[in-house]
Amino acid sequence: MDAKLPRWNFFTNHAHVLFYLKSHPEVPLRRVALAVGITERAVQRIVAELEAGGYLIRTKVGRQNQYSIQGTAPLRHSLEAHRSVDELLAWVGTKDAGDGANEDEKALDNWTVGEHGSEV
């Protein structure tokens, strides 16, 4: 990353977790953390908050968790509360798990999460 570029993003980590889980509903949270560039503990907290807010449902499938997004839930801020999570996900254009997810997963194999985000 260019040192001159700002380090802020347009979306929160909550949004990034939702975007990733939309495309990868069966991955362990460790993998979500690596993709988003935050700690696994932070992802666990975000998932718990999204569940408590009615935006995400966690279902146990054997020893694994599967996540489904409650797309009809409205966005939280008053400026976009007239829009749903599904509308946001459609606008962002998150890809389906079949659209190259395997390459994405392979690319993350050598990543670790450092104090300030993702590091290779």
N, CA and C atoms as an extended XYZ file, in Angstrom:
360
Properties=species:S:1:pos:R:3:atomname:S:1:resname:S:1:resid:I:1 pbc="F F F"
N         0.844       -1.176        0.000 N   MET     1
C         0.000        0.000        0.000 CA  MET     1
C         0.887        1.235        0.000 C   MET     1
N         0.520        2.213       -0.804 N   ASP     2
C         1.265        3.461       -0.907 CA  ASP     2
C         1.132        4.238        0.406 C   ASP     2
N         2.255        4.642        0.979 N   ALA     3
C         2.244        5.357        2.264 CA  ALA     3
C         1.528        6.695        2.168 C   ALA     3
N         1.392        7.247        0.971 N   LYS     4
C         0.735        8.537        0.797 CA  LYS     4
C        -0.782        8.432        0.764 C   LYS     4
N        -1.303        7.237        0.557 N   LEU     5
C        -2.749        7.052        0.507 CA  LEU     5
C        -3.326        7.041        1.917 C   LEU     5
N        -4.505        7.625        2.107 N   PRO     6
C        -5.126        7.587        3.443 CA  PRO     6
C        -5.483        6.156        3.840 C   PRO     6
N        -5.511        5.895        5.134 N   ARG     7
C        -5.777        4.544        5.630 CA  ARG     7
C        -7.240        4.319        6.018 C   ARG     7
N        -8.131        5.215        5.642 N   TRP     8
C        -9.538        5.047        5.987 CA  TRP     8
C       -10.281        4.381        4.846 C   TRP     8
N       -11.473        3.853        5.164 N   ASN     9
C       -12.327        3.171        4.191 CA  ASN     9
C       -13.711        3.792        4.200 C   ASN     9
N       -14.472        3.521        3.146 N   PHE    10
C       -15.840        4.006        3.087 CA  PHE    10
C       -16.800        3.116        3.874 C   PHE    10
N       -16.441        1.866        4.095 N   PHE    11
C       -17.314        0.941        4.821 CA  PHE    11
C       -16.675        0.544        6.151 C   PHE    11
N       -17.524        0.249        7.121 N   THR    12
C       -17.058       -0.188        8.435 CA  THR    12
C       -16.645       -1.654        8.392 C   THR    12
N       -16.013       -2.113        9.450 N   ASN    13
C       -15.689       -3.529        9.560 CA  ASN    13
C       -16.965       -4.370        9.624 C   ASN    13
N       -18.034       -3.823       10.198 N   HIS    14
C       -19.312       -4.546       10.224 CA  HIS    14
C       -19.777       -4.826        8.794 C   HIS    14
N       -19.679       -3.838        7.934 N   ALA    15
C       -20.071       -4.021        6.534 CA  ALA    15
C       -19.151       -5.023        5.846 C   ALA    15
N       -17.861       -4.922        6.093 N   HIS    16
C       -16.929       -5.851        5.462 CA  HIS    16
C       -17.212       -7.295        5.885 C   HIS    16
N       -17.526       -7.506        7.151 N   VAL    17
C       -17.866       -8.852        7.621 CA  VAL    17
C       -19.122       -9.342        6.914 C   VAL    17
N       -20.133       -8.490        6.801 N   LEU    18
C       -21.358       -8.878        6.075 CA  LEU    18
C       -21.052       -9.203        4.620 C   LEU    18
N       -20.264       -8.360        3.966 N   PHE    19
C       -19.926       -8.603        2.561 CA  PHE    19
C       -19.258       -9.962        2.402 C   PHE    19
N       -18.320      -10.270        3.282 N   TYR    20
C       -17.589      -11.536        3.166 CA  TYR    20
C       -18.484      -12.732        3.469 C   TYR    20
N       -19.301      -12.620        4.514 N   LEU    21
C       -20.182      -13.738        4.859 CA  LEU    21
C       -21.264      -13.964        3.810 C   LEU    21
N       -21.640      -12.939        3.080 N   LYS    22
C       -22.608      -13.105        1.992 CA  LYS    22
C       -22.055      -14.068        0.946 C   LYS    22
N       -20.788      -13.924        0.625 N   SER    23
C       -20.149      -14.762       -0.385 CA  SER    23
C       -19.584      -16.063        0.165 C   SER    23
N       -19.351      -16.110        1.472 N   HIS    24
C       -18.701      -17.270        2.092 CA  HIS    24
C       -19.421      -17.625        3.393 C   HIS    24
N       -20.654      -18.124        3.334 N   PRO    25
C       -21.452      -18.320        4.553 CA  PRO    25
C       -20.995      -19.451        5.459 C   PRO    25
N       -20.086      -20.295        4.987 N   GLU    26
C       -19.703      -21.462        5.786 CA  GLU    26
C       -18.263      -21.434        6.275 C   GLU    26
N       -17.561      -20.326        6.071 N   VAL    27
C       -16.150      -20.288        6.459 CA  VAL    27
C       -16.005      -20.018        7.952 C   VAL    27
N       -14.925      -20.490        8.546 N   PRO    28
C       -14.661      -20.163        9.948 CA  PRO    28
C       -14.382      -18.667       10.101 C   PRO    28
N       -14.660      -18.139       11.277 N   LEU    29
C       -14.463      -16.710       11.510 CA  LEU    29
C       -13.003      -16.305       11.387 C   LEU    29
N       -12.109      -17.238       11.585 N   ARG    30
C       -10.683      -16.936       11.402 CA  ARG    30
C       -10.434      -16.506        9.962 C   ARG    30
N       -11.076      -17.184        9.032 N   ARG    31
C       -10.919      -16.858        7.611 CA  ARG    31
C       -11.528      -15.484        7.304 C   ARG    31
N       -12.648      -15.169        7.952 N   VAL    32
C       -13.269      -13.847        7.788 CA  VAL    32
C       -12.300      -12.772        8.285 C   VAL    32
N       -11.685      -13.034        9.431 N   ALA    33
C       -10.736      -12.078       10.006 CA  ALA    33
C        -9.575      -11.825        9.054 C   ALA    33
N        -9.050      -12.873        8.459 N   LEU    34
C        -7.947      -12.724        7.523 CA  LEU    34
C        -8.367      -11.912        6.301 C   LEU    34
N        -9.572      -12.159        5.802 N   ALA    35
C       -10.053      -11.454        4.615 CA  ALA    35
C       -10.307       -9.975        4.901 C   ALA    35
N       -10.892       -9.689        6.058 N   VAL    36
C       -11.249       -8.313        6.395 CA  VAL    36
C       -10.028       -7.534        6.894 C   VAL    36
N        -9.088       -8.249        7.510 N   GLY    37
C        -7.881       -7.590        8.005 CA  GLY    37
C        -8.001       -7.132        9.443 C   GLY    37
N        -8.808       -7.849       10.217 N   ILE    38
C        -8.961       -7.554       11.641 CA  ILE    38
C        -8.764       -8.852       12.416 C   ILE    38
N        -8.749       -8.774       13.722 N   THR    39
C        -8.527       -9.970       14.522 CA  THR    39
C        -9.767      -10.858       14.553 C   THR    39
N        -9.550      -12.115       14.839 N   GLU    40
C       -10.669      -13.052       14.956 CA  GLU    40
C       -11.606      -12.635       16.091 C   GLU    40
N       -11.028      -12.135       17.159 N   ARG    41
C       -11.830      -11.664       18.291 CA  ARG    41
C       -12.749      -10.512       17.866 C   ARG    41
N       -12.239       -9.602       17.052 N   ALA    42
C       -13.061       -8.497       16.555 CA  ALA    42
C       -14.194       -9.017       15.679 C   ALA    42
N       -13.907      -10.025       14.850 N   VAL    43
C       -14.955      -10.616       14.012 CA  VAL    43
C       -16.011      -11.284       14.883 C   VAL    43
N       -15.591      -11.977       15.933 N   GLN    44
C       -16.556      -12.609       16.842 CA  GLN    44
C       -17.472      -11.568       17.469 C   GLN    44
N       -16.907      -10.437       17.880 N   ARG    45
C       -17.714       -9.361       18.470 CA  ARG    45
C       -18.682       -8.784       17.435 C   ARG    45
N       -18.196       -8.554       16.231 N   ILE    46
C       -19.039       -8.011       15.171 CA  ILE    46
C       -20.174       -8.966       14.829 C   ILE    46
N       -19.871      -10.248       14.713 N   VAL    47
C       -20.901      -11.250       14.410 CA  VAL    47
C       -21.945      -11.271       15.519 C   VAL    47
N       -21.508      -11.212       16.777 N   ALA    48
C       -22.459      -11.189       17.902 CA  ALA    48
C       -23.348       -9.950       17.824 C   ALA    48
N       -22.768       -8.796       17.486 N   GLU    49
C       -23.559       -7.572       17.362 CA  GLU    49
C       -24.531       -7.644       16.196 C   GLU    49
N       -24.095       -8.209       15.077 N   LEU    50
C       -24.980       -8.352       13.923 CA  LEU    50
C       -26.117       -9.324       14.220 C   LEU    50
N       -25.816      -10.377       14.970 N   GLU    51
C       -26.872      -11.312       15.398 CA  GLU    51
C       -27.866      -10.622       16.325 C   GLU    51
N       -27.352       -9.910       17.314 N   ALA    52
C       -28.218       -9.225       18.276 CA  ALA    52
C       -29.087       -8.172       17.590 C   ALA    52
N       -28.577       -7.560       16.531 N   GLY    53
C       -29.317       -6.541       15.797 CA  GLY    53
C       -30.295       -7.107       14.777 C   GLY    53
N       -30.284       -8.431       14.604 N   GLY    54
C       -31.196       -9.056       13.663 CA  GLY    54
C       -30.728       -9.042       12.217 C   GLY    54
N       -29.435       -8.849       11.999 N   TYR    55
C       -28.889       -8.782       10.646 CA  TYR    55
C       -28.276      -10.094       10.183 C   TYR    55
N       -28.023      -10.997       11.118 N   LEU    56
C       -27.317      -12.230       10.813 CA  LEU    56
C       -27.877      -13.351       11.670 C   LEU    56
N       -27.981      -14.537       11.075 N   ILE    57
C       -28.402      -15.725       11.822 CA  ILE    57
C       -27.292      -16.767       11.705 C   ILE    57
N       -26.891      -17.291       12.855 N   ARG    58
C       -25.874      -18.335       12.907 CA  ARG    58
C       -26.578      -19.663       13.128 C   ARG    58
N       -26.290      -20.640       12.262 N   THR    59
C       -26.873      -21.971       12.376 CA  THR    59
C       -25.738      -22.971       12.502 C   THR    59
N       -25.855      -23.862       13.467 N   LYS    60
C       -24.849      -24.897       13.672 CA  LYS    60
C       -25.110      -26.024       12.671 C   LYS    60
N       -24.099      -26.375       11.884 N   VAL    61
C       -24.177      -27.485       10.933 CA  VAL    61
C       -23.031      -28.420       11.280 C   VAL    61
N       -23.352      -29.459       12.042 N   GLY    62
C       -22.301      -30.334       12.560 CA  GLY    62
C       -21.449      -29.563       13.537 C   GLY    62
N       -20.156      -29.523       13.289 N   ARG    63
C       -19.249      -28.765       14.155 CA  ARG    63
C       -18.975      -27.366       13.619 C   ARG    63
N       -19.540      -27.048       12.476 N   GLN    64
C       -19.308      -25.755       11.834 CA  GLN    64
C       -20.505      -24.831       12.018 C   GLN    64
N       -20.290      -23.556       11.828 N   ASN    65
C       -21.372      -22.573       11.795 CA  ASN    65
C       -21.622      -22.179       10.351 C   ASN    65
N       -22.882      -21.891       10.066 N   GLN    66
C       -23.261      -21.351        8.769 CA  GLN    66
C       -24.001      -20.048        9.045 C   GLN    66
N       -23.721      -19.022        8.259 N   TYR    67
C       -24.277      -17.704        8.501 CA  TYR    67
C       -25.218      -17.321        7.372 C   TYR    67
N       -26.373      -16.803        7.740 N   SER    68
C       -27.298      -16.278        6.738 CA  SER    68
C       -27.644      -14.847        7.107 C   SER    68
N       -27.678      -14.020        6.098 N   ILE    69
C       -27.927      -12.602        6.280 CA  ILE    69
C       -29.412      -12.330        6.166 C   ILE    69
N       -29.920      -11.562        7.106 N   GLN    70
C       -31.319      -11.138        7.098 CA  GLN    70
C       -31.412       -9.894        6.219 C   GLN    70
N       -31.592      -10.129        4.941 N   GLY    71
C       -31.507       -9.065        3.958 CA  GLY    71
C       -32.591       -8.010        4.024 C   GLY    71
N       -33.726       -8.338        4.616 N   THR    72
C       -34.813       -7.352        4.673 CA  THR    72
C       -34.628       -6.350        5.808 C   THR    72
N       -33.653       -6.590        6.669 N   ALA    73
C       -33.405       -5.673        7.784 CA  ALA    73
C       -32.966       -4.316        7.236 C   ALA    73
N       -33.488       -3.230        7.814 N   PRO    74
C       -33.109       -1.897        7.329 CA  PRO    74
C       -31.702       -1.520        7.798 C   PRO    74
N       -31.058       -0.668        7.034 N   LEU    75
C       -29.762       -0.132        7.457 CA  LEU    75
C       -29.986        0.782        8.653 C   LEU    75
N       -28.964        0.964        9.471 N   ARG    76
C       -29.138        1.596       10.780 CA  ARG    76
C       -29.115        3.115       10.793 C   ARG    76
N       -28.336        3.738        9.956 N   HIS    77
C       -28.215        5.194       10.009 CA  HIS    77
C       -29.445        5.853        9.391 C   HIS    77
N       -29.850        6.989        9.939 N   SER    78
C       -31.067        7.657        9.473 CA  SER    78
C       -30.992        8.063        8.001 C   SER    78
N       -29.807        8.300        7.478 N   LEU    79
C       -29.677        8.685        6.072 CA  LEU    79
C       -29.977        7.537        5.111 C   LEU    79
N       -29.773        6.300        5.573 N   GLU    80
C       -30.038        5.167        4.683 CA  GLU    80
C       -31.014        4.156        5.269 C   GLU    80
N       -31.723        4.527        6.310 N   ALA    81
C       -32.653        3.607        6.970 CA  ALA    81
C       -33.807        3.183        6.060 C   ALA    81
N       -34.031        3.902        4.982 N   HIS    82
C       -35.075        3.530        4.031 CA  HIS    82
C       -34.607        2.422        3.082 C   HIS    82
N       -33.376        1.980        3.223 N   ARG    83
C       -32.797        0.911        2.406 CA  ARG    83
C       -32.553       -0.333        3.255 C   ARG    83
N       -32.531       -1.493        2.596 N   SER    84
C       -32.318       -2.758        3.302 CA  SER    84
C       -30.889       -3.255        3.093 C   SER    84
N       -30.517       -4.237        3.890 N   VAL    85
C       -29.213       -4.877        3.748 CA  VAL    85
C       -29.095       -5.500        2.358 C   VAL    85
N       -30.166       -6.142        1.882 N   ASP    86
C       -30.144       -6.726        0.532 CA  ASP    86
C       -29.820       -5.674       -0.525 C   ASP    86
N       -30.390       -4.484       -0.381 N   GLU    87
C       -30.119       -3.415       -1.348 CA  GLU    87
C       -28.647       -3.007       -1.312 C   GLU    87
N       -28.086       -2.927       -0.112 N   LEU    88
C       -26.670       -2.588        0.019 CA  LEU    88
C       -25.807       -3.665       -0.628 C   LEU    88
N       -26.103       -4.925       -0.325 N   LEU    89
C       -25.306       -6.026       -0.868 CA  LEU    89
C       -25.422       -6.073       -2.390 C   LEU    89
N       -26.609       -5.809       -2.925 N   ALA    90
C       -26.793       -5.795       -4.374 CA  ALA    90
C       -26.015       -4.630       -4.995 C   ALA    90
N       -26.048       -3.481       -4.345 N   TRP    91
C       -25.356       -2.309       -4.856 CA  TRP    91
C       -23.841       -2.521       -4.869 C   TRP    91
N       -23.334       -3.106       -3.794 N   VAL    92
C       -21.902       -3.352       -3.710 CA  VAL    92
C       -21.500       -4.446       -4.691 C   VAL    92
N       -22.432       -5.368       -4.948 N   GLY    93
C       -22.166       -6.424       -5.920 CA  GLY    93
C       -21.289       -7.526       -5.380 C   GLY    93
N       -21.559       -7.947       -4.139 N   THR    94
C       -20.778       -9.052       -3.587 CA  THR    94
C       -20.972      -10.267       -4.472 C   THR    94
N       -19.899      -10.988       -4.683 N   LYS    95
C       -19.983      -12.141       -5.565 CA  LYS    95
C       -20.478      -13.366       -4.820 C   LYS    95
N       -21.065      -14.270       -5.575 N   ASP    96
C       -21.527      -15.524       -4.993 CA  ASP    96
C       -20.332      -16.403       -4.696 C   ASP    96
N       -20.532      -17.381       -3.799 N   ALA    97
C       -19.434      -18.264       -3.393 CA  ALA    97
C       -18.837      -19.006       -4.580 C   ALA    97
N       -19.595      -19.230       -5.629 N   GLY    98
C       -19.094      -19.942       -6.797 CA  GLY    98
C       -18.279      -19.081       -7.736 C   GLY    98
N       -18.272      -17.787       -7.577 N   ASP    99
C       -17.584      -16.872       -8.486 CA  ASP    99
C       -16.144      -16.624       -8.056 C   ASP    99
N       -15.293      -17.627       -8.167 N   GLY   100
C       -13.886      -17.426       -7.872 CA  GLY   100
C       -13.543      -17.479       -6.397 C   GLY   100
N       -14.444      -17.955       -5.566 N   ALA   101
C       -14.168      -17.996       -4.140 CA  ALA   101
C       -12.947      -18.859       -3.838 C   ALA   101
N       -12.736      -19.903       -4.636 N   ASN   102
C       -11.592      -20.767       -4.371 CA  ASN   102
C       -10.280      -20.013       -4.538 C   ASN   102
N       -10.174      -19.138       -5.567 N   GLU   103
C        -8.966      -18.345       -5.739 CA  GLU   103
C        -8.789      -17.376       -4.569 C   GLU   103
N        -9.906      -16.791       -4.110 N   ASP   104
C        -9.839      -15.885       -2.964 CA  ASP   104
C        -9.310      -16.615       -1.744 C   ASP   104
N        -9.809      -17.824       -1.518 N   GLU   105
C        -9.391      -18.597       -0.359 CA  GLU   105
C        -7.899      -18.925       -0.451 C   GLU   105
N        -7.420      -19.305       -1.637 N   LYS   106
C        -6.005      -19.630       -1.806 CA  LYS   106
C        -5.139      -18.405       -1.551 C   LYS   106
N        -5.600      -17.247       -1.983 N   ALA   107
C        -4.822      -16.026       -1.804 CA  ALA   107
C        -4.649      -15.683       -0.334 C   ALA   107
N        -5.562      -16.122        0.507 N   LEU   108
C        -5.488      -15.803        1.930 CA  LEU   108
C        -4.651      -16.795        2.731 C   LEU   108
N        -4.237      -17.877        2.120 N   ASP   109
C        -3.532      -18.916        2.857 CA  ASP   109
C        -2.267      -18.431        3.547 C   ASP   109
N        -1.571      -17.447        2.984 N   ASN   110
C        -0.311      -16.983        3.563 CA  ASN   110
C        -0.448      -15.695        4.354 C   ASN   110
N        -1.666      -15.270        4.616 N   TRP   111
C        -1.888      -14.012        5.333 CA  TRP   111
C        -1.937      -14.254        6.828 C   TRP   111
N        -1.487      -13.232        7.557 N   THR   112
C        -1.669      -13.206        8.999 CA  THR   112
C        -2.266      -11.853        9.346 C   THR   112
N        -2.902      -11.772       10.491 N   VAL   113
C        -3.469      -10.499       10.916 CA  VAL   113
C        -2.532       -9.882       11.923 C   VAL   113
N        -2.032       -8.703       11.580 N   GLY   114
C        -1.137       -7.986       12.469 CA  GLY   114
C        -1.908       -6.983       13.292 C   GLY   114
N        -1.186       -6.220       14.056 N   GLU   115
C        -1.797       -5.231       14.930 CA  GLU   115
C        -2.572       -4.174       14.154 C   GLU   115
N        -2.119       -3.839       12.967 N   HIS   116
C        -2.736       -2.773       12.178 CA  HIS   116
C        -3.402       -3.292       10.923 C   HIS   116
N        -3.885       -4.517       10.940 N   GLY   117
C        -4.596       -5.045        9.775 CA  GLY   117
C        -3.836       -6.213        9.165 C   GLY   117
N        -4.157       -6.484        7.911 N   SER   118
C        -3.591       -7.648        7.227 CA  SER   118
C        -2.140       -7.426        6.829 C   SER   118
N        -1.379       -8.466        6.957 N   GLU   119
C         0.016       -8.442        6.555 CA  GLU   119
C         0.308       -9.745        5.825 C   GLU   119
N         1.194       -9.673        4.852 N   VAL   120
C         1.582      -10.880        4.128 CA  VAL   120
C         2.888      -11.378        4.671 C   VAL   120
